[in-house]
Amino acid sequence: MKAAVLKAPGILELDDLPDLECPKGGALIEVKACSVCGTDVKMLQKGHKDLVYPQILGHEIVGEIAEIDQECDIVEGDLVQVWPGIACGVCRPCLRGNDNQCMSMKILGFNRDGGFAELVALPRESISRGMNLIDRKAPGLDVVSLAEPLACCLNGQELTTVSEGDDVLIIGGGPIGCLHAALAELRGAEKIMVAEKLENRIEIIKRHTACRVLDTSETLQEAILEETCGKGVDVILMATPEVEIDNHLLRLLASGGRICIFSGPRTGDYEKTIDVRSMHYRELTIVGAYGCSSRQNKQAAQLLASGALDVDWIITKRTALENIREALDHSSERRGLKAVIDGV
């Protein structure tokens, strides 16, 4: 099989490897689409603490069952979207439904070979919670490959209880910010504002959404107060690590407001003094959101496969596995939004 193999930071090669065998009790997937995550770009450029080289990246996967070694509702030839987490299913977080916090978590494309290849192997643990059946009448599989990042947004919006009537500020207008915007609209948010500084992304967001786009090169406080008639926003969703989470953000919130720490803060930029007095009196909340549970991933896959959420416009680059460098460069250089390895 062909696979894009990361052999060391900065060294990615397209190799011909022996075809994978189906793991005992697991499944073998023929990859149909795998979208590029910003983490893939970071791992290519800088590596990652969980990587053991050589490694096949890619964790936003849709494919067809080539072989399955377990009796279940999914059979050979079915299309599935893959939750990349490999959770134990028996630890306390798993038993509580928070399997994204599994105490022995492994992840496809991080510490197990992922989807930038013609085939990907799923272990036994993935069969019950890691595969979501996709109807062949669903929209393009490249769109369904956005289910995992959408599920991460769903996690953040559940934790901040984004709901009908909320005014929502999304800081960062990249792929995640745009998925957050689409999901917030679906959840009934009244006003959605996206703060972004790149002109190409601002133009895309204005063309495809009704969001109010704010330029982050200017101060946000005045714009937010004007947009919300002086009350502030109900929810802030951080979709970039480039803006600090500090007391300036607290001042953008209405009473009862919530901030979601979605993008991981940069190294050395995460120990802050927060005005807990304001949090107390104004009942403000700061929550963290990491990844997504298998439940949230299943829900996101259903939203995309059913056409309930139109996010095709977020994909601005489609290419074959042989041209994976083009897709990674598209993401790295922020030429558009999401890149997908399509039809591998």
TORLUMRO-939782 format. One record per residue (C-alpha): residue number from 1; x, y, z; residue in one letter. Coordinates in pm, whole numbers. Layout:
+--------+--------+--------+--------+---------+
! vexlum !     c1 !     c2 !     c3 ! drentor !
+--------+--------+--------+--------+---------+
!    NUM !      X !      Y !      Z !       a !
...
+--------+--------+--------+--------+---------+
end
This chain:
+--------+--------+--------+--------+---------+
! vexlum !     c1 !     c2 !     c3 ! drentor !
+--------+--------+--------+--------+---------+
!      1 !      0 !      0 !      0 !       m !
!      2 !    104 !    362 !    -45 !       k !
!      3 !    144 !    570 !    270 !       a !
!      4 !    284 !    910 !    364 !       a !
!      5 !    534 !    822 !    637 !       v !
!      6 !    675 !   1080 !    880 !       l !
!      7 !   1028 !    958 !    953 !       k !
!      8 !   1144 !   1256 !   1158 !       a !
!      9 !   1033 !   1619 !   1195 !       p !
!     10 !   1044 !   1770 !    847 !       g !
!     11 !   1096 !   1434 !    673 !       i !
!     12 !    776 !   1301 !    512 !       l !
!     13 !    806 !   1040 !    237 !       e !
!     14 !    552 !    859 !     22 !       l !
!     15 !    642 !    491 !     58 !       d !
!     16 !    522 !    161 !    -82 !       d !
!     17 !    460 !    -57 !    223 !       l !
!     18 !    332 !   -413 !    258 !       p !
!     19 !    -48 !   -429 !    275 !       d !
!     20 !   -177 !   -435 !    630 !       l !
!     21 !   -343 !   -743 !    777 !       e !
!     22 !   -669 !   -720 !    966 !       c !
!     23 !   -597 !   -715 !   1342 !       p !
!     24 !   -746 !  -1000 !   1543 !       k !
!     25 !  -1092 !   -887 !   1649 !       g !
!     26 !  -1045 !   -561 !   1462 !       g !
!     27 !  -1104 !   -416 !   1115 !       a !
!     28 !   -914 !   -313 !    805 !       l !
!     29 !  -1031 !     11 !    641 !       i !
!     30 !   -971 !    126 !    284 !       e !
!     31 !   -929 !    502 !    328 !       v !
!     32 !  -1158 !    714 !    111 !       k !
!     33 !  -1090 !   1057 !    262 !       a !
!     34 !   -868 !   1193 !    537 !       c !
!     35 !   -865 !   1563 !    618 !       s !
!     36 !   -563 !   1756 !    741 !       v !
!     37 !   -560 !   1885 !   1099 !       c !
!     38 !   -341 !   2168 !   1223 !       g !
!     39 !   -184 !   1911 !   1456 !       t !
!     40 !    -65 !   1714 !   1151 !       d !
!     41 !    118 !   2024 !   1033 !       v !
!     42 !    272 !   2080 !   1377 !       k !
!     43 !    387 !   1718 !   1396 !       m !
!     44 !    545 !   1744 !   1052 !       l !
!     45 !    725 !   2065 !   1140 !       q !
!     46 !    816 !   2010 !   1505 !       k !
!     47 !    731 !   1654 !   1603 !       g !
!     48 !    517 !   1554 !   1901 !       h !
!     49 !    587 !   1403 !   2242 !       k !
!     50 !    366 !   1100 !   2166 !       d !
!     51 !    522 !   1019 !   1827 !       l !
!     52 !    742 !    718 !   1771 !       v !
!     53 !    902 !    727 !   1426 !       y !
!     54 !    830 !    620 !   1159 !       p !
!     55 !    462 !    716 !   1185 !       q !
!     56 !    169 !    756 !    946 !       i !
!     57 !    -26 !   1068 !   1043 !       l !
!     58 !   -392 !   1149 !    976 !       g !
!     59 !   -680 !   1104 !   1221 !       h !
!     60 !   -986 !   1252 !   1041 !       e !
!     61 !  -1078 !    940 !    848 !       i !
!     62 !  -1362 !    803 !    635 !       v !
!     63 !  -1327 !    468 !    461 !       g !
!     64 !  -1475 !    140 !    348 !       e !
!     65 !  -1456 !   -181 !    548 !       i !
!     66 !  -1216 !   -410 !    360 !       a !
!     67 !  -1217 !   -680 !    627 !       e !
!     68 !  -1360 !   -718 !    978 !       i !
!     69 !  -1281 !   -990 !   1230 !       d !
!     70 !  -1579 !   -950 !   1461 !       q !
!     71 !  -1954 !  -1011 !   1452 !       e !
!     72 !  -2131 !   -673 !   1457 !       c !
!     73 !  -2376 !   -455 !   1266 !       d !
!     74 !  -2101 !   -332 !   1033 !       i !
!     75 !  -1985 !   -564 !    754 !       v !
!     76 !  -1734 !   -567 !    468 !       e !
!     77 !  -1819 !   -304 !    207 !       g !
!     78 !  -1983 !    -63 !    452 !       d !
!     79 !  -1870 !    299 !    465 !       l !
!     80 !  -1764 !    426 !    806 !       v !
!     81 !  -1636 !    741 !    969 !       q !
!     82 !  -1367 !    664 !   1225 !       v !
!     83 !  -1335 !    803 !   1576 !       w !
!     84 !   -955 !    809 !   1613 !       p !
!     85 !   -950 !    742 !   1987 !       g !
!     86 !   -859 !    394 !   2104 !       i !
!     87 !  -1005 !    384 !   2454 !       a !
!     88 !   -992 !    102 !   2709 !       c !
!     89 !  -1365 !    118 !   2788 !       g !
!     90 !  -1318 !     20 !   3152 !       v !
!     91 !  -1150 !    314 !   3328 !       c !
!     92 !  -1355 !    570 !   3523 !       r !
!     93 !  -1377 !    833 !   3241 !       p !
!     94 !  -1475 !    567 !   2985 !       c !
!     95 !  -1748 !    427 !   3211 !       l !
!     96 !  -1882 !    780 !   3259 !       r !
!     97 !  -1904 !    840 !   2884 !       g !
!     98 !  -1599 !   1067 !   2876 !       n !
!     99 !  -1381 !    830 !   2675 !       d !
!    100 !  -1183 !   1121 !   2528 !       n !
!    101 !  -1031 !   1136 !   2879 !       q !
!    102 !   -948 !    761 !   2883 !       c !
!    103 !   -658 !    698 !   3121 !       m !
!    104 !   -480 !    476 !   2866 !       s !
!    105 !   -587 !    654 !   2545 !       m !
!    106 !   -414 !    585 !   2216 !       k !
!    107 !   -495 !    785 !   1903 !       i !
!    108 !   -474 !    697 !   1533 !       l !
!    109 !   -226 !    925 !   1361 !       g !
!    110 !    -48 !   1004 !   1690 !       f !
!    111 !     75 !    685 !   1852 !       n !
!    112 !    -89 !    443 !   1608 !       r !
!    113 !    -59 !    464 !   1229 !       d !
!    114 !   -332 !    682 !   1081 !       g !
!    115 !   -516 !    763 !    761 !       g !
!    116 !   -263 !    923 !    526 !       f !
!    117 !   -241 !    584 !    359 !       a !
!    118 !   -445 !    353 !    140 !       e !
!    119 !   -529 !    129 !    438 !       l !
!    120 !   -564 !    178 !    812 !       v !
!    121 !   -600 !    -95 !   1075 !       a !
!    122 !   -842 !    -58 !   1367 !       l !
!    123 !   -783 !   -269 !   1680 !       p !
!    124 !  -1050 !   -467 !   1863 !       r !
!    125 !  -1117 !   -175 !   2099 !       e !
!    126 !  -1232 !     43 !   1807 !       s !
!    127 !  -1509 !   -184 !   1683 !       i !
!    128 !  -1778 !    -99 !   1940 !       s !
!    129 !  -1718 !    277 !   1961 !       r !
!    130 !  -1474 !    377 !   1688 !       g !
!    131 !  -1676 !    321 !   1368 !       m !
!    132 !  -1984 !    516 !   1258 !       n !
!    133 !  -2183 !    370 !    970 !       l !
!    134 !  -2232 !    613 !    678 !       i !
!    135 !  -2510 !    578 !    422 !       d !
!    136 !  -2379 !    562 !     64 !       r !
!    137 !  -2631 !    832 !    -24 !       k !
!    138 !  -2455 !   1073 !    212 !       a !
!    139 !  -2289 !   1391 !     79 !       p !
!    140 !  -1925 !   1367 !    -29 !       g !
!    141 !  -1708 !   1158 !    199 !       l !
!    142 !  -1457 !   1442 !    215 !       d !
!    143 !  -1723 !   1643 !    400 !       v !
!    144 !  -1794 !   1353 !    638 !       v !
!    145 !  -1420 !   1341 !    716 !       s !
!    146 !  -1478 !   1669 !    905 !       l !
!    147 !  -1680 !   1478 !   1167 !       a !
!    148 !  -1394 !   1448 !   1417 !       e !
!    149 !  -1308 !   1821 !   1427 !       p !
!    150 !  -1681 !   1901 !   1430 !       l !
!    151 !  -1719 !   1666 !   1726 !       a !
!    152 !  -1442 !   1854 !   1906 !       c !
!    153 !  -1645 !   2173 !   1852 !       c !
!    154 !  -1952 !   1992 !   1982 !       l !
!    155 !  -1758 !   1905 !   2297 !       n !
!    156 !  -1664 !   2269 !   2352 !       g !
!    157 !  -2018 !   2392 !   2289 !       q !
!    158 !  -2173 !   2134 !   2518 !       e !
!    159 !  -1933 !   2237 !   2796 !       l !
!    160 !  -2025 !   2605 !   2747 !       t !
!    161 !  -2393 !   2520 !   2691 !       t !
!    162 !  -2426 !   2716 !   2366 !       v !
!    163 !  -2798 !   2740 !   2311 !       s !
!    164 !  -3088 !   2938 !   2166 !       e !
!    165 !  -3057 !   3313 !   2210 !       g !
!    166 !  -2686 !   3320 !   2298 !       d !
!    167 !  -2449 !   3579 !   2160 !       d !
!    168 !  -2131 !   3389 !   2069 !       v !
!    169 !  -1783 !   3520 !   1993 !       l !
!    170 !  -1545 !   3283 !   1813 !       i !
!    171 !  -1184 !   3398 !   1821 !       i !
!    172 !  -1010 !   3257 !   1515 !       g !
!    173 !  -1166 !   3213 !   1170 !       g !
!    174 !   -978 !   2902 !   1056 !       g !
!    175 !  -1140 !   2561 !    993 !       p !
!    176 !  -1224 !   2508 !   1361 !       i !
!    177 !  -1363 !   2859 !   1400 !       g !
!    178 !  -1584 !   2807 !   1094 !       c !
!    179 !  -1707 !   2470 !   1222 !       l !
!    180 !  -1784 !   2636 !   1555 !       h !
!    181 !  -1983 !   2904 !   1371 !       a !
!    182 !  -2189 !   2652 !   1172 !       a !
!    183 !  -2259 !   2446 !   1484 !       l !
!    184 !  -2350 !   2749 !   1697 !       a !
!    185 !  -2603 !   2853 !   1433 !       e !
!    186 !  -2752 !   2502 !   1434 !       l !
!    187 !  -2778 !   2517 !   1815 !       r !
!    188 !  -2980 !   2838 !   1792 !       g !
!    189 !  -2729 !   3110 !   1880 !       a !
!    190 !  -2880 !   3452 !   1813 !       e !
!    191 !  -2570 !   3644 !   1708 !       k !
!    192 !  -2243 !   3483 !   1601 !       i !
!    193 !  -1928 !   3692 !   1573 !       m !
!    194 !  -1598 !   3564 !   1435 !       v !
!    195 !  -1276 !   3750 !   1510 !       a !
!    196 !  -1013 !   3698 !   1237 !       e !
!    197 !   -729 !   3897 !   1084 !       k !
!    198 !   -650 !   3713 !    757 !       l !
!    199 !   -825 !   3880 !    465 !       e !
!    200 !   -870 !   3558 !    265 !       n !
!    201 !  -1047 !   3391 !    556 !       r !
!    202 !  -1258 !   3697 !    633 !       i !
!    203 !  -1377 !   3697 !    271 !       e !
!    204 !  -1468 !   3324 !    282 !       i !
!    205 !  -1661 !   3361 !    609 !       i !
!    206 !  -1854 !   3663 !    480 !       k !
!    207 !  -1939 !   3483 !    157 !       r !
!    208 !  -2074 !   3166 !    320 !       h !
!    209 !  -2218 !   3272 !    657 !       t !
!    210 !  -2427 !   3542 !    820 !       a !
!    211 !  -2163 !   3587 !   1091 !       c !
!    212 !  -2045 !   3932 !   1189 !       r !
!    213 !  -1671 !   3929 !   1121 !       v !
!    214 !  -1448 !   4134 !   1351 !       l !
!    215 !  -1085 !   4217 !   1271 !       d !
!    216 !   -857 !   4096 !   1554 !       t !
!    217 !   -592 !   4347 !   1450 !       s !
!    218 !   -810 !   4604 !   1627 !       e !
!    219 !   -936 !   4604 !   1986 !       t !
!    220 !  -1227 !   4368 !   2040 !       l !
!    221 !  -1378 !   4528 !   2345 !       q !
!    222 !  -1530 !   4829 !   2172 !       e !
!    223 !  -1664 !   4619 !   1885 !       a !
!    224 !  -1818 !   4360 !   2117 !       i !
!    225 !  -1988 !   4619 !   2334 !       l !
!    226 !  -2129 !   4786 !   2024 !       e !
!    227 !  -2251 !   4454 !   1877 !       e !
!    228 !  -2418 !   4350 !   2204 !       t !
!    229 !  -2559 !   4689 !   2311 !       c !
!    230 !  -2311 !   4706 !   2597 !       g !
!    231 !  -2391 !   4375 !   2767 !       k !
!    232 !  -2108 !   4155 !   2633 !       g !
!    233 !  -2125 !   3806 !   2483 !       v !
!    234 !  -2262 !   3494 !   2646 !       d !
!    235 !  -1995 !   3258 !   2512 !       v !
!    236 !  -1638 !   3293 !   2389 !       i !
!    237 !  -1494 !   2999 !   2195 !       l !
!    238 !  -1117 !   3010 !   2152 !       m !
!    239 !  -1028 !   2871 !   1808 !       a !
!    240 !   -669 !   2998 !   1799 !       t !
!    241 !   -375 !   2990 !   2041 !       p !
!    242 !   -271 !   3337 !   1926 !       e !
!    243 !   -497 !   3527 !   2166 !       v !
!    244 !   -423 !   3517 !   2538 !       e !
!    245 !   -684 !   3402 !   2785 !       i !
!    246 !   -674 !   3676 !   3047 !       d !
!    247 !   -878 !   3942 !   3222 !       n !
!    248 !   -927 !   4130 !   2894 !       h !
!    249 !  -1139 !   3837 !   2774 !       l !
!    250 !  -1342 !   3835 !   3096 !       l !
!    251 !  -1443 !   4193 !   3021 !       r !
!    252 !  -1601 !   4081 !   2694 !       l !
!    253 !  -1847 !   3854 !   2877 !       l !
!    254 !  -2201 !   3927 !   2986 !       a !
!    255 !  -2301 !   3819 !   3336 !       s !
!    256 !  -2318 !   3441 !   3341 !       g !
!    257 !  -2079 !   3426 !   3044 !       g !
!    258 !  -1863 !   3126 !   2957 !       r !
!    259 !  -1519 !   3092 !   2797 !       i !
!    260 !  -1404 !   2768 !   2634 !       c !
!    261 !  -1029 !   2705 !   2625 !       i !
!    262 !  -1044 !   2506 !   2301 !       f !
!    263 !   -707 !   2562 !   2134 !       s !
!    264 !   -413 !   2470 !   2355 !       g !
!    265 !   -228 !   2782 !   2478 !       p !
!    266 !    125 !   2826 !   2350 !       r !
!    267 !    419 !   2705 !   2558 !       t !
!    268 !    495 !   2954 !   2834 !       g !
!    269 !    165 !   3131 !   2772 !       d !
!    270 !    -65 !   2937 !   3002 !       y !
!    271 !      0 !   3056 !   3356 !       e !
!    272 !   -219 !   3363 !   3400 !       k !
!    273 !   -363 !   3564 !   3684 !       t !
!    274 !   -741 !   3568 !   3651 !       i !
!    275 !   -977 !   3805 !   3826 !       d !
!    276 !  -1163 !   3547 !   4036 !       v !
!    277 !  -1353 !   3824 !   4216 !       r !
!    278 !  -1524 !   3917 !   3889 !       s !
!    279 !  -1586 !   3549 !   3818 !       m !
!    280 !  -1755 !   3518 !   4156 !       h !
!    281 !  -1981 !   3821 !   4142 !       y !
!    282 !  -2069 !   3795 !   3773 !       r !
!    283 !  -2095 !   3414 !   3774 !       e !
!    284 !  -1845 !   3368 !   3493 !       l !
!    285 !  -1717 !   3028 !   3386 !       t !
!    286 !  -1395 !   2912 !   3217 !       i !
!    287 !  -1390 !   2554 !   3088 !       v !
!    288 !  -1137 !   2346 !   2901 !       g !
!    289 !  -1228 !   2124 !   2605 !       a !
!    290 !   -998 !   1851 !   2475 !       y !
!    291 !  -1081 !   1635 !   2176 !       g !
!    292 !  -1418 !   1463 !   2159 !       c !
!    293 !  -1589 !   1157 !   2298 !       s !
!    294 !  -1702 !    869 !   2079 !       s !
!    295 !  -2062 !    977 !   2146 !       r !
!    296 !  -1994 !   1328 !   2019 !       q !
!    297 !  -1809 !   1189 !   1718 !       n !
!    298 !  -2106 !    970 !   1629 !       k !
!    299 !  -2342 !   1268 !   1656 !       q !
!    300 !  -2115 !   1484 !   1437 !       a !
!    301 !  -2090 !   1210 !   1172 !       a !
!    302 !  -2470 !   1187 !   1163 !       q !
!    303 !  -2505 !   1565 !   1126 !       l !
!    304 !  -2271 !   1570 !    827 !       l !
!    305 !  -2392 !   1250 !    660 !       a !
!    306 !  -2755 !   1365 !    686 !       s !
!    307 !  -2680 !   1704 !    533 !       g !
!    308 !  -2813 !   1881 !    844 !       a !
!    309 !  -2498 !   2092 !    852 !       l !
!    310 !  -2363 !   2245 !    530 !       d !
!    311 !  -1986 !   2279 !    568 !       v !
!    312 !  -1865 !   2182 !    220 !       d !
!    313 !  -1740 !   2540 !    175 !       w !
!    314 !  -1488 !   2488 !    455 !       i !
!    315 !  -1293 !   2249 !    230 !       i !
!    316 !  -1075 !   2471 !     10 !       t !
!    317 !   -821 !   2212 !   -106 !       k !
!    318 !   -876 !   1858 !   -232 !       r !
!    319 !   -589 !   1644 !   -353 !       t !
!    320 !   -465 !   1286 !   -383 !       a !
!    321 !   -228 !   1110 !   -144 !       l !
!    322 !     56 !   1152 !   -393 !       e !
!    323 !     22 !   1529 !   -347 !       n !
!    324 !     -6 !   1530 !     30 !       i !
!    325 !    264 !   1796 !     59 !       r !
!    326 !     33 !   2036 !   -128 !       e !
!    327 !   -242 !   1972 !    127 !       a !
!    328 !     -7 !   2018 !    423 !       l !
!    329 !    135 !   2338 !    272 !       d !
!    330 !   -218 !   2468 !    209 !       h !
!    331 !   -291 !   2427 !    580 !       s !
!    332 !     48 !   2544 !    703 !       s !
!    333 !     45 !   2862 !    495 !       e !
!    334 !   -324 !   2926 !    573 !       r !
!    335 !   -407 !   2980 !    206 !       r !
!    336 !   -769 !   2887 !    267 !       g !
!    337 !   -941 !   2667 !    524 !       l !
!    338 !   -950 !   2286 !    526 !       k !
!    339 !   -747 !   2051 !    306 !       a !
!    340 !   -855 !   1692 !    241 !       v !
!    341 !   -670 !   1393 !    100 !       i !
!    342 !   -948 !   1268 !   -123 !       d !
!    343 !  -1003 !    936 !   -295 !       g !
!    344 !   -688 !    763 !   -174 !       v !
+--------+--------+--------+--------+---------+
end
